[in-house]
Amino acid sequence: MSTINELSNLSGRVSIITGATGHLGKVISETLAELGSDLILIDRPKSDFSSITSDLKQRWGVKVESHSCDFELPNQRKELISSVISSHKELNCLINNAAFVGTSELSGWNVPFEQQTAETFTRALEVNLTAVFDLAKGFSAILKNSKGANIINIASIYGMYAPDWDLYEGTAMNNPAAYGSSKAGLIQLTRWLSTQLAPQVRVNSISPGGIFRNQEKEFVKRYEAKTPLGRMATEDDLQGAIAYLASDLSKYVTGQNLSVDGGWGVM
């Protein structure tokens, strides 16, 4: 029987993390590096990879490379896939973390439903769903020939549940239709891929609850009141789920959506 240390050890493996320079991307990268995985970090053009890359190399002694890619652009996704495949014989883990989350300044996004636009809706689907399809398809052959191969898609509780609009009342915050719709599609794509790529590649998703990022105080208060564990998530709360699904600790787990939401979904 294998030990827990053996099952969680990712030494000699290679993992891709998209959205790697963001809040959650950094934690995912740290988690996999601590377990011994070499890393391929992906994020938008002009992202600052330098400090992250040097820190990961110094702290964990793993190999780290970085690539820029605008996931809204199919040609850049195609170039990324080709570049990685040409320089790597194995790819053991693909974590689709990059997401279109918009901003309050984006036209057709953080506005009432009647003002949300099909153009912005389509942009969100392109990054949150179509790009994941492209990467999974493009890397499927190399994943199938790699040890312990798996894909982890970062979804959301809003891919599972409708928004509670009382949370947003009296705030400048919103919950655009495109975000939840794309994340719901991502959860179903996870299930579809888990049967399509079996038995060589496991495919699972993680649905985080709301992560605290200095949201408006009234929203935070209401959100925490609806959560059994009494608080919003932090990025660190995702470490265990990432370590579990990326490693052989979950070698008989596929097609699952793991909620890391402090119990939100049971209320």
ABEGO torsion letter per residue (X at the ends): XBBAAAAABABGBBBBBBGAABAAAAAAAAAAAAAGBBBBBBBBBGBBAAAAAAAAAAAAGBBBBBBBBBAABAAAAAAAAAAAAAABABBABBBBABBBAEBAABBGBBBBAAABBAAAAAAAAAAAAAAAAAAAAAAAAAAAABBGBBBBBBBBAAAABBBBAAAABGBABBBBAAAAAAAAAAAAAAAAAAAAAOAABBBBBBBBBBBBBGBBAAAAAAAAAABAAGBBBBAAAAAAAAAAAABAAAAABBGBBBBBAGGAAAX
